Every structure is written in structure tokens, then in C-alpha cells.
Amino acid sequence: MRTFPASIPLEGKTVIVSGFGLMAEPKVRLFKASPCRLKWFIGDATDPVPSDIAQYAEVIRREPTRKDFRGATLVFIAGGETDAIERQADAARKAGSQVNIVDSPAASDFQTPAIVDRDGIVISIASGGAAPVLSVDLRAAIEQLIPARVGVIADLARELRSTVKTVFERFDDRRAYWERALRGKARDLALAGDKSGARREMLRQLNAPAPERAGIVHLVGAGPGNPELLTLKAARLLREADVIVHDRLVSEEVLDLARRDAARIDVGKKQGHHPVPQERIEDILIREARKGQRVVRLKGGDPFVFGRGGEELETVRAAGIDVEVTPGISAAVACAASAGIPLTHRDHAQSVTFASGVVKQDGPDADYRMLAAPNTTGVFYMGVGASARIETKLLLAGRDPSTPIAIVENGTHANERRLTGTLGELSALVQREAVSGPSIIFVGETAAFANRAAVPALEYSA
């Protein structure tokens, strides 16, 4: 985090804007609904002051002096000669003010974020002054998602905060109350414009006995790692989770979407190294759910595609605990899209088969006769360590050694790597290129598409 978007209370504070014109007016309007004392020094400007600003700002027709800055919390200097700007900034800082020099982020003590203002709820989008247009575009997108009356809910919560602390001494009890109050009927009444009805409902729930919360387990697909490929439902469940039990393949960017106070339990596995056995993972899910917790079992890709989600679903249900499944974009689908590989194609592949390079000891192996069919795309998960065996079995099943293959390592991540070749050199390619990250292997005519176009990797900002 390069910048920290601190919240500064404005009740009773003084804000100064110095300057006139298009650079100054937006800064003055920023505080239109604020309880601060707003002073606008317009220098020797003779143009009329916009009528909407004159209603709430103290307009002073001169430049500010050192004395004017005393007691000011924020000072915005919008335009003027360089010497005058430096003189005012120096005087304001000596008076203890934080200074923003408009359009000069490097010379400022703080930058002005793009703001979504819903009265009691204020959301800031900051780029550190580097990309203000991008911040404005993001604000517009967020404006569409935030209900117009969400500030009413925040105001009610502020009014009842001390009362709730008095009634509920334990933090967990207070949080449980707020979850009931702010995610149920009271919220719906407030958003519908019935503030008094929402207050009555919040008070009713304050005096009603708290229902015993039943635990639940959500099996959630985290997708291939790129947070933009996470489903909206998965993102919501992460925000609401009390406990997150996650695999090694779940990216930090996805985990960052969770509540900061949610417990995180890493049960990641590597080939040949399973520090938390599957039975222990299932015990953890059941134990935490029985405490009344909302447990998210977060798996890379999709929980039902080589994620052992079926086993966990069956075991948790057998323990009498509610369990729900939220699918994710599978690694194979995401890697294929990122590399431009169509899994099916009217001319080259009328079917696609997913297989695992790692099979249960003494268990059945994949059907290599089907994988070797000339008009199918074979997709192998966990195939890097088994590349020699996959190559041998496909060749023995009749697949041509010149069949195109592609390996997508760390698919959709910033360090994604794509390797191409033929089936007869699969294991040699893995060794020569030292493939070690999570990878998907594609076998079939469609794998050649990875070489046909410069398809950019699915990029995201970490």
C-alpha cells in the first residue's frame, strides 16, 4: 500500500482553498456537504463567485496571509505564481496545516482522492496523484453499485453504537448483532427510505435474544489466481467468512479480499508433501462449523475439478452440517483462454477430456485410449511430475508423436509462461525448461493455437 487513505473528521475544522477558476472550484465544492468552516481566498479575481459556492463558503477577496492559516486543518493551493505558491505552502505548514498543491502531487503533503459520498459512508479511490482520471472512472463505477441511502444505515449505526456497547460487552456478540441488524430487515427499511422504521427494527433486535447461529461450510472455487476471475458470489462469501481454509494455489490477491479479522488456515499441499492430510482438513471444517462459524473452504480453480470437493462435501454433510458449493473458473479453462487455446474446435477437436497426472495409489488410471483419440483435446492437471509417464502412455495408446502440446505454467498470473512443442518431446521439454510452477498440459491439434496469435496473458495488478 503506497498511500494510506486516512479519514479526517471535519466537524468544527477549518478548510482553506486559495486560488480561483477551474482548479479551485472543484476543491471548494468537495466540502459542500461538510460541517467544516470553509474559507475561499480568491485573490484579486473580479469574476463573480458561483452562486452555489457562495451559499456555504466564506469568500475572501485577497490572498491568505500567515495569520489566516492558524488553526486550518487542510489547505488547498490552486494555481498562481510559483513564488506565491511556495510562500503560502510554507506559511500553512508552519501553522500546522496539511497542504495540497493542486496538480503537484510530489510537492503536496496529501493527494485528493476521488470520493463517493453517501453522507455517513465515504469511499475514497486514490492513485497517489498519479492517475486522477482513472480514479474518477473507478468512482463512477462504484457509484452505480452503492445504494443512494446507504448513509442512512451508517447514521443509525452511529446513533446506536454506544448503546450496543452497553448491551453487549463481548466483541463477538456486538459483531453478531451488527450483522443481524445491518444485513436484514432494518437495512431493507433504511434503503427504502423508512429511517424511523429501520431504527425501530434495530432497537427490536437489540432487545431480542440472539438466535443461536448455525455453522455452515462453503466449498468455494477461487479460480486460477487472478482476482478478476473470481465470481461475485465467491467474493461476497470471502467478505463474510469467519474462517478461511485455503490451499497453496489460492493467490494472496484473492485472500486479500477477505475480512482482516477472519481466521486463515493454510492446508496447502505439494507433490509428495501433505503436511495436513485430507482427513485432517475435513476435521477442521467440521470443528469450525460446529462453533457456529461461517467456514469458506477455498480451493484453487473449481472445487469439483480435481479438488477433492466431492469428498469434503460428503464428509461434512454426513456430520450434519450445512454445506454449499460455489463453483470457480477451472485452471484448465482459464489457462486455455489465456494462451488462446480452444479446448474444442469444429475442425480439430470434437471433444475434450480432463485427466489428472496424479492418481490414487492402487486406483484406476485415466483412459489413455480416449485421450489418444485424434479428434480430442487432452488436458492434464498435475502433470509436470508425471510428464514422462503421460508421454509414454499416450504414445502406446496410438497418439502421434508429432501431436502438438502446450504447457501453461502459472496461468493468468503475472509470471505466466507458455511452452509449446510436440508430444514426443513432452518430458524433455519439461526438464529442459525446468517447469516447476502449477501447470496445465494440453495435448492435441488445438494446442498449436498457442503459437498462432500473440494472445496477451490475462493481466492484473498485484
Secondary structure, DSSP 8 states (H G I E B T S, - for coil): --S-------TT-EEEEE--STTTHHHHHTTTT-SSEEEEE-TT--S---HHHHTTSEEESS---GGGGTTEEEEEE-S--HHHHHHHHHHHHHTT-EEEETT-GGG-SS---EEEEETTEEEEE--TTS-HHHHHHHHHHHHHHS-TTHHHHHHHHHHHHHHHHHH--SHHHHHHHHHHHHSSHHHHHHHTT-HHHHHHHHHHHHHS-------EEEEEE-BTS-GGGS-HHHHHHHHH-SEEEE-TTS-HHHHTTS-TTSEEEE---BTTB-SS-HHHHHHHHHHHHHTT-EEEEEESB-TTSSS-HHHHHHHHHHTT-EEEEE----HHHHHHHHHT--S-BTTTBSEEEEEESS--TTS----HHHHT-TTEEEEEES-STTHHHHHHHHHHTT--TT-EEEEEESTTSTT-EEEEEEGGGHHHHHHHTT--SSEEEEESGGGGGGGTS---------
